[in-house]
Every structure is written in C-alpha cells, then in structure tokens.
Amino acid sequence: MVSPLEFFKSVADDTRLRCLLMLAAKKELHVSEMTEALGQSQPKVSRHLAHLRNSGLLQDRRQGQRVYYRLNPELPGWVNAVLQQTADANNAFIDENLVRLQQRQPKITVEV
C-alpha cells in the first residue's frame, strides 16, 4: 500500500512526476523511450524509475534487454485520481515529453 507521505515525496520531483504522468497517458513505456522523452540520461531516469518502483507506484517487466514500466495496477483509487486530475488540469506539463515520444524513431534491426 502506498502511503500519502511516500506518494507526495515521490511526485515532488519533476522527473518522477513526468514519468508517472507519461505512464498514466501511455500505459507502458520502456526506459529508452522515457529517456528520450525526458531528454535526460539513462542512469538518471533509471534511478528515478527505481525509486518509483520501490515506493510501490510502478511495476516493471523485462522483455529481452528492455525493461518496461507501468503504473502499479493495485494503486489506491485516490492515487489514480490525483494523477488523472493533475494530468487533466495541466495538459501542457508533459506535452513536450509526449511530442518527443511520438517523434521517436523506431530502431530498425537488420539481420544478416
């Protein structure tokens, strides 16, 4: 169970709040997608994602070399409501991040 204190400590950081709001909008993203969307280094983004996972706000899953993150489906209703109301009232807060995410070019793998 996520406590109010842990939740608000977590969202007090700009990067962590952006991660949570992007995941609320996109449902699931892997680390490199979030790194590009945020315009930050992979170690920094991974550190923030680990904090959110350890606080119970996120779940992760591994697929090959990629780690995907999503909001914990067992979050209390009040947490989901706060995230949704924050996103609805502040659309512009993550617009630039979502544009970067949408413009992201998929890597093409050529097998020989």
C-alpha positions in Angstrom: 0.0 0.0 0.0 1.3 3.4 -0.9 1.2 5.9 1.9 0.2 9.6 1.2 3.6 10.7 2.5 5.5 8.3 0.2 3.3 9.3 -2.8 3.8 13.1 -2.3 7.5 12.7 -1.7 7.8 10.8 -4.9 5.8 13.3 -7.0 7.7 16.3 -5.5 10.5 15.6 -8.0 9.9 16.9 -11.6 11.3 13.8 -13.3 9.4 11.4 -11.2 6.1 13.3 -11.7 6.7 13.4 -15.5 7.4 9.7 -15.5 4.1 9.0 -13.7 2.1 11.2 -15.9 3.6 9.8 -19.1 2.8 6.3 -17.9 -0.7 7.3 -17.0 -1.1 8.5 -20.5 0.7 5.8 -22.4 0.1 2.8 -20.0 3.6 1.2 -20.6 6.9 2.5 -21.7 10.5 1.2 -21.7 13.4 3.0 -20.2 14.9 4.2 -23.5 11.5 5.7 -24.6 11.3 7.7 -21.3 15.0 8.7 -21.6 14.4 10.2 -25.0 11.0 11.8 -24.0 12.5 13.4 -20.9 15.8 14.4 -22.6 17.8 13.0 -19.7 20.5 10.4 -19.3 19.5 6.7 -18.9 21.2 6.3 -15.5 19.2 9.3 -14.1 15.9 8.1 -15.5 16.6 4.6 -14.3 17.4 5.9 -10.8 14.0 7.8 -10.6 12.1 4.8 -12.0 13.7 2.5 -9.4 12.6 5.0 -6.7 9.0 4.9 -8.0 9.1 1.1 -8.2 10.5 0.7 -4.7 7.8 3.0 -3.4 5.1 0.8 -4.9 3.9 3.2 -7.6 5.3 1.3 -10.6 5.7 -2.3 -11.7 8.3 -3.4 -14.2 8.7 -6.3 -16.6 11.7 -7.5 -18.6 11.4 -8.4 -22.3 14.8 -9.3 -23.6 17.2 -6.5 -22.8 14.4 -3.9 -22.3 12.7 -3.1 -19.0 9.1 -1.8 -19.4 7.4 0.2 -16.7 3.7 0.8 -15.9 1.6 2.1 -13.0 1.0 -0.4 -10.4 -2.5 -1.7 -11.1 -3.1 -2.1 -7.4 -2.7 1.6 -6.6 -5.3 3.0 -4.3 -8.1 4.9 -6.1 -7.0 8.2 -4.6 -3.6 7.9 -6.2 -5.1 7.3 -9.7 -7.5 10.2 -9.1 -4.7 12.6 -8.2 -2.6 11.6 -11.2 -5.6 11.9 -13.5 -6.7 15.3 -12.1 -3.1 16.5 -12.3 -2.9 15.4 -16.0 -6.3 16.9 -16.9 -5.6 20.3 -15.2 -2.1 20.6 -16.6 -2.0 19.2 -20.1 0.9 21.4 -21.1 3.2 20.0 -18.3 4.1 16.9 -20.3 3.1 17.9 -23.8 6.8 18.4 -24.9 7.6 15.0 -23.5 4.8 13.3 -25.3 5.8 15.0 -28.6 9.3 13.7 -28.2 8.0 10.3 -27.5 5.8 10.4 -30.6 8.6 11.7 -32.8 10.9 8.9 -31.6 12.2 6.9 -34.5 12.0 3.1 -34.0 15.3 1.4 -34.4 15.5 -0.8 -37.5 17.3 -4.1 -37.0 18.8 -5.7 -40.0 19.6 -9.4 -39.7 22.4 -10.8 -41.8 
